[in-house]
Amino acid sequence: MRMSRAAAVLAAVCLVVFWPALGNGFVWDDWQLIVENPALRGLDGTRLWWMATSFYRSSYQPLGWLAYALIHAAWGPNPFYFHAAGVALHILCALLLLAVSRRLFEHAGSRQPVALAFAAALLWAVHPLQVGTAAWSTEIPDQLATVFFLGALLTYLSGHTGRRLALALVLFALSGLCRWKGIYLPVVLVALDFYPLKRLTSTRHDPLGWANQRVWAEKLAFAVVAVAILFMNSLAKASSQFEPSVALGKIARGLLLFPGLLVWPVELLPLYDLSEGLGTVPAVGLLLLGLVGLVAAWRRLPLLAVAGISFIGGLLPPLMNVKHGLTLAFPHYAYLSTMGLFIAGAAALDVLSRRMGLRVAAAVTLVFALFWGSLSNQLVPLWGDEVRLWTRMVVLKEDSVLAHGNLGSLLARAGRHNEAYFHFEAAKRLSVGSYRWNQLVQHRNLMTLKMRVPGLKPDLPLFQLQSAREHLEFGGAGR
C-alpha cells in the first residue's frame, strides 16, 4: 500500500464518519468557553494578554484560546465553522498518527509498515471514544495539542540531529501551550530510545542505559518544558478549586476503565464517576497485575510495553484532579493516551497476518472499522443536542446524579418545568449519602425551580409519558 493512497482513504473515511458533526450546535462547556466569552471577540492587545495569562475554567491554554478567537474573528459564533475546524483537526491527527506509526514500524523492521500504520490510524480515528473530541468544539485545543505532540514525535523519529531535536522541543512546547495532555512526551521518548530506536541499551549492570549519557542529556530540555507546563496547569486547576489527589482506588478505576471502553464502546457515557465501580483493593490489585504484565512484556513485546507507558502517562495527570470530592473521567481523555495501544493492536494484526494470512488480518481490520465507525457516526449527532446527550445517559445509567441534574437544568431553561422537577427530585434522592457538595447543588436546583415557578404542580404520569417518548426516540442512539 502506498502512503499517499493510505492517507487519502483515511481522510475520506474520517470525513464520512464525522460528517454529521457539521450540523451540530454548541453544547455543554461550549457556551461558557466560546459563545459567551467576551475575551474571544477580538484580537487586540488586551485580549491577547488575557489569552496568554488566563486560568479561566481551570485551563491554561493560550494557543487554544487563540484558535477559538481566530475562528470567531473569521466567521463569528457560528457552530458550523467550529465543528468544521474540529473535523479537519481530527483528520490531521489521523494523518499524523499514520506517519508516526509508519516510522515506528520501519524502525521495528516490519515488512509492511504502511499497511500496519494505516490499520492503526484507521481504527483509532473511527473509534467511538474519539467522538467526544472530534464532534465537540470545546476540544479544539486538545486536538491542536495532539497535532503538535505528534509533530514532535514524528520529528524525533526522523532523526536526532541538533536541529531536529530543537524542532521537536519547540513543537512539544507548542503542544503544552494548547493543552497539557502531552506532558508525558519525555517518558515516551526515553521508552522509544530503548525500543524500537535502540539508542539506549539495557544490561544487567546498567538496566537504564546510563552509559549513553548524551541520549539522557537530550531529555533534560524536554523535562524542563514538561515541568513548566505542569506548573502552569496546576495553578489553573488550583484557581478553580481543583485539588491534586493520589486516591489509588479512583486512579486505578480510571486506568482500568479505558481498556474496557476500547474493546466494547457500545454504551459510552459523556462522563464517568470514579467513586463508583470496583472496590479500592481489587481495583489496585488488577492495576498492579497489569503493571507487572507490562514489565514482563518488555523483552518479548516491547511495543506493547511502550504503548502501556504512553497510556498510563497520558491518563495520570487528569485522573489526579479532584474537585468538591469528585474525580471524573471523560472519554476525551483517551484521544491521545490510547494511540499507542492502537499501534500495538496493528502489530498484533501483523502477527495474525503471518499466521493466518493477510486476508484474515485485513478482514478483521475491516470488521472493527465498520463496527466502530458506524457507532461513531450514530453518536456524533448527540454532541450537537445536549438534551439528547443527557437523556441517553439517564437511559443508560439511571442512578447518575450528574445526568439527572444536568438534564433537569437544560429542561428548566427550555421551559419544560414539569420534567425538570422530577429530574431534580431524582438527583436529590440519588445524592443522599454522596458528597456534601452534590447534595447542596441538587437541593439548590430544586428550590430555585420552585421559586421561579411558584404555581408548579408536578404531574408524575405526564412526566413518565414524556420520558418514555424521549427514551424511545433518543435513548437507543449509539447503543
C-alpha positions as CSV (number, residue, x, y, z in Angstrom):
1,M,0.0,0.0,0.0
2,R,1.3,3.4,-0.9
3,M,1.5,6.1,1.7
4,S,-0.4,8.7,-0.5
5,R,-3.3,6.2,-1.1
6,A,-3.4,5.2,2.6
7,A,-3.6,8.9,3.6
8,A,-6.4,9.7,1.0
9,V,-8.5,6.7,2.1
10,L,-8.0,7.6,5.8
11,A,-9.1,11.2,5.3
12,A,-12.1,10.1,3.3
13,V,-13.3,7.6,5.9
14,C,-12.9,10.2,8.7
15,L,-14.9,12.7,6.7
16,V,-17.7,10.2,6.1
17,V,-17.9,9.1,9.8
18,F,-17.8,12.6,11.3
19,W,-19.7,14.5,8.6
20,P,-22.9,14.8,10.9
21,A,-20.8,17.0,13.2
22,L,-21.0,19.8,10.7
23,G,-24.7,20.1,11.6
24,N,-24.2,20.2,15.3
25,G,-24.8,23.1,17.6
26,F,-23.0,24.2,20.7
27,V,-23.3,22.1,23.8
28,W,-22.1,21.9,27.4
29,D,-18.9,23.9,28.0
30,D,-19.1,25.5,24.6
31,W,-21.3,28.2,25.9
32,Q,-19.0,29.5,28.6
33,L,-15.7,28.8,26.8
34,I,-16.7,30.1,23.3
35,V,-20.1,31.7,22.8
36,E,-20.4,33.8,26.0
37,N,-16.7,34.5,26.4
38,P,-16.0,38.2,25.7
39,A,-12.3,37.7,25.6
40,L,-12.6,35.9,22.2
41,R,-14.4,38.7,20.5
42,G,-11.3,40.4,19.1
43,L,-7.6,40.1,18.7
44,D,-6.5,43.3,20.4
45,G,-3.6,43.5,22.9
46,T,-5.8,43.3,26.0
47,R,-7.5,40.1,24.8
48,L,-4.2,38.5,23.6
49,W,-2.7,39.2,27.1
50,W,-5.8,37.6,28.7
51,M,-5.3,34.5,26.5
52,A,-1.6,34.3,27.5
53,T,-2.2,34.6,31.2
54,S,-5.7,33.4,31.9
55,F,-6.6,30.4,34.0
56,Y,-10.3,30.7,33.1
57,R,-12.3,27.5,33.6
58,S,-9.3,25.7,35.2
59,S,-7.3,25.7,31.9
60,Y,-4.0,27.2,30.8
61,Q,-4.3,27.1,27.0
62,P,-3.0,30.3,25.4
63,L,-2.9,28.8,21.9
64,G,-6.3,27.1,22.5
65,W,-7.9,30.5,23.2
66,L,-6.2,32.0,20.2
67,A,-7.6,29.2,18.0
68,Y,-11.1,29.9,19.3
69,A,-10.6,33.6,18.7
70,L,-9.3,33.2,15.2
71,I,-12.4,31.1,14.2
72,H,-14.6,33.6,15.9
73,A,-12.9,36.6,14.1
74,A,-13.3,34.9,10.7
75,W,-16.9,33.6,11.0
76,G,-18.4,34.7,14.3
77,P,-20.0,32.4,16.8
78,N,-21.3,30.1,14.1
79,P,-21.1,26.4,15.3
80,F,-20.6,25.1,11.7
81,Y,-17.2,26.6,11.4
82,F,-16.1,25.4,14.9
83,H,-17.2,21.9,14.0
84,A,-15.6,22.1,10.6
85,A,-12.3,23.0,12.3
86,G,-12.8,20.1,14.7
87,V,-13.4,17.6,11.9
88,A,-10.4,18.9,10.0
89,L,-8.1,18.7,13.0
90,H,-9.3,15.1,13.6
91,I,-8.4,14.2,10.1
92,L,-5.0,15.9,10.5
93,C,-4.4,14.0,13.8
94,A,-5.2,10.7,12.0
95,L,-2.8,11.5,9.2
96,L,0.0,12.4,11.6
97,L,-0.7,9.2,13.5
98,L,-0.3,7.4,10.2
99,A,3.1,9.0,9.6
100,V,4.3,8.3,13.2
101,S,3.1,4.7,13.1
102,R,4.9,4.2,9.8
103,R,8.1,5.5,11.2
104,L,7.8,3.2,14.3
105,F,7.1,0.1,12.2
106,E,10.0,0.9,9.9
107,H,12.4,1.2,12.9
108,A,11.0,-2.1,14.2
109,G,11.8,-3.8,10.9
110,S,8.3,-4.5,9.8
111,R,7.8,-5.9,6.3
112,Q,4.7,-3.8,5.6
113,P,5.0,-0.6,7.7
114,V,2.5,1.4,5.6
115,A,-0.3,-1.2,5.8
116,L,0.2,-1.6,9.6
117,A,0.3,2.1,10.1
118,F,-2.9,2.5,8.1
119,A,-4.7,-0.1,10.3
120,A,-3.6,1.7,13.5
121,A,-4.6,5.2,12.3
122,L,-7.9,4.0,10.8
123,L,-9.0,2.0,13.9
124,W,-8.0,4.9,16.2
125,A,-9.7,7.5,14.0
126,V,-13.1,5.8,13.8
127,H,-13.3,4.5,17.4
128,P,-16.3,5.9,19.3
129,L,-14.0,7.2,22.1
130,Q,-12.9,9.9,19.7
131,V,-16.4,11.3,19.1
132,G,-16.3,13.4,22.3
133,T,-13.3,15.2,20.9
134,A,-13.9,15.4,17.2
135,A,-17.5,16.5,17.5
136,W,-17.3,18.9,20.4
137,S,-16.0,22.4,19.8
138,T,-14.6,22.7,23.3
139,E,-12.0,20.1,22.4
140,I,-10.3,22.1,19.6
141,P,-7.4,23.0,22.0
142,D,-6.9,19.3,22.8
143,Q,-6.8,18.5,19.1
144,L,-4.2,21.2,18.5
145,A,-2.2,19.8,21.4
146,T,-2.3,16.4,19.8
147,V,-1.2,17.8,16.4
148,F,1.9,19.4,17.9
149,F,2.6,16.3,20.1
150,L,2.5,14.0,17.1
151,G,4.6,16.6,15.1
152,A,7.2,16.5,17.9
153,L,7.2,12.7,17.9
154,L,7.5,12.4,14.2
155,T,10.4,14.9,14.1
156,Y,12.2,12.9,16.8
157,L,11.6,9.6,15.0
158,S,13.0,11.1,11.8
159,G,16.5,11.8,13.2
160,H,18.4,13.1,16.2
161,T,20.5,16.0,14.8
162,G,20.6,19.2,16.8
163,R,18.1,20.9,14.5
164,R,15.6,18.1,14.7
165,L,15.8,17.9,18.5
166,A,15.3,21.7,18.7
167,L,12.3,21.5,16.4
168,A,10.8,18.6,18.4
169,L,11.3,20.6,21.6
170,V,9.6,23.7,20.1
171,L,6.6,21.5,18.9
172,F,6.4,20.0,22.4
173,A,6.2,23.4,23.9
174,L,3.5,24.5,21.5
175,S,1.5,21.4,22.4
176,G,1.7,22.4,26.0
177,L,0.5,25.9,25.2
178,C,-2.6,24.4,23.7
179,R,-3.4,21.9,26.5
180,W,-1.3,19.9,28.9
181,K,-2.3,16.5,27.8
182,G,1.1,15.6,26.2
183,I,3.3,16.4,29.2
184,Y,4.4,12.7,29.3
185,L,6.3,13.0,26.0
186,P,9.8,12.9,27.7
187,V,8.9,9.5,29.2
188,V,7.7,8.2,25.8
189,L,10.9,9.4,24.1
190,V,13.0,7.5,26.6
191,A,10.9,4.4,26.1
192,L,11.3,4.7,22.3
193,D,15.1,5.1,22.7
194,F,15.1,1.6,24.2
195,Y,12.7,0.3,21.5
196,P,12.5,0.5,18.6
197,L,15.2,3.1,18.2
198,K,17.7,1.1,20.3
199,R,19.7,4.3,21.2
200,L,19.7,3.1,24.8
201,T,20.6,-0.5,25.8
202,S,19.5,-2.3,29.0
203,T,22.0,-4.6,30.5
204,R,22.2,-6.5,33.8
205,H,24.7,-4.0,35.2
206,D,23.1,-0.9,33.5
207,P,19.4,-1.6,33.2
208,L,18.6,2.1,32.4
209,G,21.3,2.6,29.9
210,W,23.1,5.4,31.9
211,A,26.3,4.7,29.9
212,N,24.8,6.7,27.0
213,Q,24.7,10.0,28.8
214,R,24.2,12.0,25.7
215,V,20.9,10.4,24.9
216,W,19.7,11.0,28.5
217,A,21.0,14.6,28.4
218,E,18.8,15.3,25.4
219,K,15.8,14.7,27.5
220,L,16.6,17.4,30.1
221,A,15.2,20.2,27.9
222,F,12.0,18.2,27.3
223,A,11.7,17.5,31.0
224,V,12.1,21.3,31.8
225,V,9.3,22.1,29.4
226,A,7.1,19.4,30.8
227,V,7.6,20.7,34.4
228,A,6.8,24.3,33.2
229,I,3.6,23.1,31.5
230,L,2.6,21.1,34.6
231,F,3.3,24.0,36.9
232,M,1.1,26.4,34.9
233,N,-1.8,23.9,34.7
234,S,-1.5,23.2,38.4
235,L,-2.0,26.9,39.0
236,A,-5.0,26.9,36.7
237,K,-6.6,23.9,38.5
238,A,-6.0,25.4,41.9
239,S,-7.7,28.6,40.8
240,S,-10.9,26.6,40.2
241,Q,-10.8,24.6,43.5
242,F,-9.2,21.5,42.0
243,E,-7.0,19.6,44.4
244,P,-4.3,17.0,43.4
245,S,-5.2,13.6,44.8
246,V,-3.4,10.3,45.0
247,A,-6.6,8.3,45.7
248,L,-5.3,4.9,44.5
249,G,-8.7,3.4,44.1
250,K,-10.0,6.1,41.9
251,I,-6.8,6.3,39.8
252,A,-6.9,2.5,39.4
253,R,-10.6,2.5,38.3
254,G,-9.8,5.2,35.8
255,L,-6.9,3.4,34.3
256,L,-8.9,0.1,34.2
257,L,-11.9,1.9,32.7
258,F,-10.5,2.8,29.3
259,P,-9.2,-0.6,28.1
260,G,-12.8,-1.9,28.6
261,L,-14.2,1.1,26.7
262,L,-11.7,0.4,23.9
263,V,-12.8,-3.1,23.5
264,W,-16.5,-2.6,23.9
265,P,-17.6,1.1,23.3
266,V,-21.2,0.3,22.7
267,E,-22.7,2.3,25.6
268,L,-20.3,5.2,26.1
269,L,-21.3,7.9,28.6
270,P,-20.3,11.6,28.5
271,L,-18.5,11.1,31.8
272,Y,-17.8,8.5,34.5
273,D,-17.7,9.0,38.3
274,L,-14.7,7.2,39.6
275,S,-16.1,6.9,43.1
276,E,-18.2,4.0,41.7
277,G,-17.2,0.6,40.5
278,L,-14.7,-1.9,41.8
279,G,-13.5,-1.5,45.4
280,T,-10.1,0.0,46.1
281,V,-8.3,-3.3,46.9
282,P,-9.5,-5.2,43.8
283,A,-9.0,-2.2,41.5
284,V,-5.5,-1.5,42.7
285,G,-4.7,-5.3,42.6
286,L,-5.8,-5.6,39.0
287,L,-3.8,-2.5,38.1
288,L,-0.7,-3.9,39.8
289,L,-1.1,-7.1,37.8
290,G,-1.3,-5.1,34.6
291,L,1.9,-3.2,35.5
292,V,3.7,-6.5,36.3
293,G,2.5,-7.7,32.9
294,L,3.9,-4.6,31.2
295,V,7.3,-5.2,32.9
296,A,7.3,-8.8,31.9
297,A,6.3,-7.9,28.3
298,W,9.3,-5.6,27.9
299,R,11.6,-8.2,26.4
300,R,9.1,-10.2,24.3
301,L,6.6,-7.5,23.5
302,P,8.4,-4.2,23.8
303,L,6.0,-2.3,21.6
304,L,3.1,-3.2,24.0
305,A,5.2,-2.0,26.9
306,V,5.8,1.3,25.3
307,A,2.1,1.6,24.5
308,G,1.3,0.9,28.1
309,I,3.7,3.6,29.3
310,S,2.1,6.1,26.9
311,F,-1.4,5.1,28.1
312,I,-0.6,5.5,31.8
313,G,1.4,8.7,31.3
314,G,-1.4,10.3,29.4
315,L,-4.1,9.4,31.9
316,L,-2.4,10.0,35.2
317,P,-2.5,13.9,35.3
318,P,-6.3,14.3,34.7
319,L,-7.1,11.3,37.0
320,M,-5.3,13.0,39.9
321,N,-7.6,16.1,39.8
322,V,-10.4,16.2,42.3
323,K,-13.0,19.0,42.7
324,H,-15.5,19.0,45.5
325,G,-14.6,15.4,46.3
326,L,-15.4,14.2,42.8
327,T,-13.0,12.5,40.4
328,L,-14.5,12.2,36.9
329,A,-13.2,10.5,33.8
330,F,-14.2,11.7,30.3
331,P,-14.0,9.8,27.0
332,H,-11.8,12.6,25.5
333,Y,-9.0,11.6,27.9
334,A,-8.4,8.7,25.5
335,Y,-7.8,10.8,22.4
336,L,-4.0,11.0,22.7
337,S,-3.3,8.5,25.5
338,T,-4.6,5.4,23.7
339,M,-2.8,6.0,20.4
340,G,0.0,3.7,21.4
341,L,-2.5,0.9,22.1
342,F,-3.8,1.1,18.6
343,I,-0.3,0.9,17.2
344,A,0.3,-2.2,19.4
345,G,-3.0,-3.6,18.0
346,A,-1.7,-3.1,14.5
347,A,1.4,-5.1,15.5
348,A,-0.9,-7.9,16.7
349,L,-2.6,-7.8,13.2
350,D,0.9,-8.3,11.7
351,V,1.3,-11.4,13.8
352,L,-2.2,-12.6,12.7
353,S,-1.4,-12.0,9.0
354,R,1.8,-14.1,9.3
355,R,0.0,-17.0,11.0
356,M,-3.4,-16.9,9.2
357,G,-2.8,-14.9,6.1
358,L,-3.1,-11.3,5.0
359,R,-6.7,-11.6,4.0
360,V,-7.7,-12.7,7.5
361,A,-5.9,-9.7,9.1
362,A,-7.5,-7.3,6.5
363,A,-10.9,-8.8,7.2
364,V,-10.5,-8.3,11.0
365,T,-9.4,-4.7,10.4
366,L,-12.4,-4.1,8.2
367,V,-14.9,-5.6,10.6
368,F,-13.7,-3.5,13.5
369,A,-13.5,-0.3,11.4
370,L,-17.1,-0.8,10.1
371,F,-18.4,-1.6,13.6
372,W,-16.7,1.2,15.4
373,G,-17.3,3.7,12.5
374,S,-21.0,3.0,12.5
375,L,-21.2,3.5,16.3
376,S,-19.3,6.8,16.0
377,N,-21.5,8.0,13.2
378,Q,-24.6,7.4,15.4
379,L,-23.0,9.2,18.4
380,V,-21.9,12.3,16.6
381,P,-25.3,14.0,16.4
382,L,-25.7,13.6,20.2
383,W,-22.9,16.0,20.7
384,G,-25.0,18.6,18.9
385,D,-28.1,18.4,21.2
386,E,-27.4,18.4,24.9
387,V,-30.9,17.3,25.9
388,R,-30.4,14.2,23.8
389,L,-26.9,13.7,25.2
390,W,-28.0,13.7,28.8
391,T,-31.3,11.8,28.1
392,R,-29.2,9.0,26.7
393,M,-27.0,9.0,29.8
394,V,-30.1,8.8,32.0
395,V,-31.3,5.8,30.0
396,L,-28.0,4.0,30.2
397,K,-27.3,5.0,33.8
398,E,-30.5,5.7,35.7
399,D,-28.7,6.3,39.1
400,S,-26.4,9.1,37.8
401,V,-26.8,12.2,39.9
402,L,-24.9,14.3,37.4
403,A,-27.0,13.1,34.4
404,H,-30.3,13.9,36.1
405,G,-29.1,17.2,37.4
406,N,-27.7,18.3,34.1
407,L,-30.8,17.2,32.2
408,G,-33.0,18.9,34.7
409,S,-31.1,22.2,34.3
410,L,-31.5,22.0,30.5
411,L,-35.2,21.3,30.7
412,A,-35.8,24.1,33.1
413,R,-34.1,26.6,30.8
414,A,-36.3,25.2,28.0
415,G,-39.4,25.9,30.0
416,R,-40.1,22.2,30.5
417,H,-40.6,22.7,34.2
418,N,-42.6,19.6,35.0
419,E,-39.9,17.3,33.6
420,A,-37.1,19.4,35.2
421,Y,-38.8,19.0,38.6
422,F,-38.7,15.2,38.5
423,H,-35.2,15.0,37.3
424,F,-34.1,17.4,40.1
425,E,-36.0,15.2,42.5
426,A,-34.3,12.1,41.2
427,A,-30.9,13.8,41.5
428,K,-31.6,14.9,45.1
429,R,-32.8,11.4,46.1
430,L,-29.7,9.8,44.5
431,S,-27.3,12.2,46.0
432,V,-28.2,11.1,49.6
433,G,-25.1,9.6,51.1
434,S,-22.8,11.0,48.4
435,Y,-20.6,14.1,48.6
436,R,-21.9,17.0,50.6
437,W,-21.4,19.3,47.6
438,N,-23.5,17.1,45.4
439,Q,-26.4,17.2,47.9
440,L,-26.3,21.0,48.2
441,V,-26.3,21.5,44.4
442,Q,-29.3,19.3,43.8
443,H,-31.2,20.9,46.7
444,R,-30.4,24.3,45.4
445,N,-31.6,23.3,41.9
446,L,-34.9,22.1,43.2
447,M,-35.5,25.2,45.4
448,T,-34.6,27.5,42.5
449,L,-37.1,25.9,40.3
450,K,-39.9,26.1,42.9
451,M,-39.2,29.8,43.4
452,R,-39.2,30.6,39.7
453,V,-42.4,28.6,39.0
454,P,-44.4,29.1,42.2
455,G,-47.5,27.6,40.6
456,L,-45.8,24.4,39.5
457,K,-47.9,21.3,40.2
458,P,-45.8,18.3,39.5
459,D,-47.6,15.7,37.3
460,L,-45.9,12.4,37.6
461,P,-48.0,10.5,34.9
462,L,-47.3,13.3,32.4
463,F,-43.6,13.2,33.2
464,Q,-43.5,9.4,32.8
465,L,-45.2,9.6,29.4
466,Q,-42.9,12.4,28.1
467,S,-39.8,10.5,29.4
468,A,-41.0,7.3,27.7
469,R,-41.3,9.1,24.4
470,E,-37.9,10.7,24.7
471,H,-36.3,7.4,25.8
472,L,-37.7,5.7,22.7
473,E,-36.6,8.5,20.4
474,F,-33.1,9.3,21.8
475,G,-32.1,6.5,24.1
476,G,-31.2,4.0,21.6
477,A,-28.7,6.2,19.7
478,G,-25.3,4.7,19.7
479,R,-26.2,1.6,21.6
